Amino acid sequence: MQPGRAETGSSAPVSDVAIIGAGSAGLILGVALARAGLAVSILDRRAPVPPGPDADRRVFALSAGSCRVLDGLGLWPALAPDAQPITDIVVGDRAGPPLVHFDHAEMEVGALAHIVAADALQRALLAAAKAEASIRFVAPVQISRLDIASDRAGLVLADGGMVAARLVVGADGRNSLVRRAARINVTEWTYDQSAIVVEITHARPHHGTAEEKFLSGGPFAVLPLRDAVDGTPCSFIVWTEPSARITDLMKLSDADLEEELNHRLGDRLGRARINGPRQCFPLALTLAENYVAHRLALIGDAAHAIHPIAGQGLNLGIRDAAALAEVIVDARRLGLDFGMKTALLDYERWRRFDNTCLAAATDLLNRVFAIDNPVLNVAREAGMALLDRVGPARRLFMSEAMGLHGDLPRLVRGEPL
Ligand SMILES: Cc1cc2nc3c(=O)[nH]c(=O)nc-3n(C[C@H](O)[C@H](O)[C@H](O)COP(=O)(O)OP(=O)(O)OC[C@H]3O[C@@H](n4cnc5c(N)ncnc54)[C@H](O)[C@@H]3O)c2cc1C
């Protein structure tokens, strides 16, 4: 996409907001804005929900705050029957027993988070977006130029078409073209780590417990899934290792990968079997220096792509979408031009601190736990044991992970937009 700053001079109809990227963050923003009466265009380079081997087989741990946003948009009832509540989280270092136990009973909530299949979430969001008369869906499409004018932003499409809006939102993921077109700088590095994700069945029930083990290659997470129709317990593995090691693991037969998995799983769940294809994801950190410019805003991974060690990337993106929707709707109610940078800066100030803190925390956790040093091992274990014993610290940690801490957007508080 080429950047530009010119009068668009186009006669294309002007939407209120054009969202580039029909991932979860973009679709949630689009549905929220459409329900508030705005005219929205959503553009994506891919046709919706690719079938077969290209389908995203991940599951997401959605925080209580994210589930509230989905509920507020009327989407949760369709997702809830297949969503697995996480009632407990146990965390451990290397081979020993868990050192920290987070228990939902302490928070007086039904669940700390819910596990939802990425594919099911995407389908539900797409269906909701397509049901809104004020959303114009354009996909697949290639955007070749972004023109920012004083009163509107124009997107020139490769087929010669044109989309104009009072505000363009980049929700186009970690390699955001919108961000690059706006010449917004990033701080970024790769982790030289990748994550293998794969579903397993196992002999013993998980009782809604998620487990995170900090192993020398990287974090190893076991997320509970709904039982299979025949009652067999199922879980989902997110297994991080240095990228060279992941390349080797991806080549193993299912039987050999199963051996490696069972070795790491220990005996909490009994014997585990692989239940479906594996996928792998290279990991990197990308933080945009600014989230907004004149007639432009970034949300989700376009603004901040973080390590999945805490399963929080999408949760942050959902909070971005809720916050930006609120800033836009409030400005509009006051008769203000929500595409002006001055209005959009409220969104940037609101979200950047939260996102940067979590990015830094996940980065630090990943680094600290990757070092195999006897002194550091003892210090880490002592730190976790302390966290396990100090109730207020444990509850603050849970409240953060549930996305219910800090200055929350109305949708995250369970209030209407
Ligand atoms: C292994 C792994 C496990 C994870 N687990 C969790 C978890 O449990 N919980 C959690 O909260 N987060 C998790 N995350 C993070 C989460 O996956 C991301 O934060 C989230 O998917 C980002 O959503 P998004 O909508 O911002 O971007 P994306 O999902 O990347 O969507 C971007 C969209 O933009 C489109 N697009 C891209 N470029 C263009 C273009 N030029 N023109 C038009 N369209 C374009 C793409 O086609 C796509 O549809 C995990 C990440 C990994 C790698």
The ligand as a Gaussian input file, in Angstrom:
#p B3LYP/6-31G(d) Opt

LIG

0 1
 C       -0.009000     -19.534000      19.466000
 C       -0.843000     -18.361000      19.873000
 C       -1.812000     -18.500000      20.854000
 C       -2.572000     -17.393000      21.256000
 N       -3.500000     -17.557000      22.248000
 C       -4.202000     -16.489000      22.681000
 C       -5.148000     -16.628000      23.746000
 O       -5.349000     -17.709000      24.288000
 N       -5.838000     -15.518000      24.144000
 C       -5.628000     -14.297000      23.568000
 O       -6.264000     -13.314000      23.977000
 N       -4.734000     -14.142000      22.554000
 C       -4.027000     -15.198000      22.099000
 N       -3.151000     -15.048000      21.061000
 C       -3.025000     -13.725000      20.395000
 C       -4.106000     -13.577000      19.306000
 O       -3.998000     -14.635000      18.387000
 C       -3.974000     -12.251000      18.572000
 O       -3.725000     -11.217000      19.480000
 C       -5.258000     -11.933000      17.796000
 O       -5.611000     -12.997000      16.947000
 C       -5.103000     -10.655000      16.993000
 O       -6.349000     -10.329000      16.434000
 P       -6.462000      -9.114000      15.402000
 O       -7.896000      -9.078000      15.000000
 O       -5.841000      -7.897000      15.976000
 O       -5.524000      -9.512000      14.177000
 P       -5.579000     -10.778000      13.213000
 O       -6.278000     -11.920000      13.842000
 O       -4.178000     -10.984000      12.745000
 O       -6.489000     -10.278000      11.992000
 C       -5.988000      -9.385000      11.042000
 C       -6.919000      -9.409000       9.835000
 O       -6.450000      -8.417000       8.911000
 C       -6.411000      -8.961000       7.617000
 N       -5.370000      -8.251000       6.871000
 C       -4.045000      -8.294000       7.059000
 N       -3.418000      -7.488000       6.171000
 C       -4.389000      -6.935000       5.411000
 C       -4.381000      -6.017000       4.315000
 N       -3.246000      -5.518000       3.846000
 N       -5.560000      -5.650000       3.768000
 C       -6.729000      -6.154000       4.251000
 N       -6.796000      -7.040000       5.270000
 C       -5.639000      -7.413000       5.849000
 C       -6.098000     -10.441000       7.821000
 O       -6.540000     -11.206000       6.704000
 C       -6.909000     -10.735000       9.101000
 O       -8.246000     -11.111000       8.782000
 C       -2.374000     -16.122000      20.645000
 C       -1.396000     -15.986000      19.648000
 C       -0.628000     -17.088000      19.263000
 C        0.409000     -16.914000      18.197000

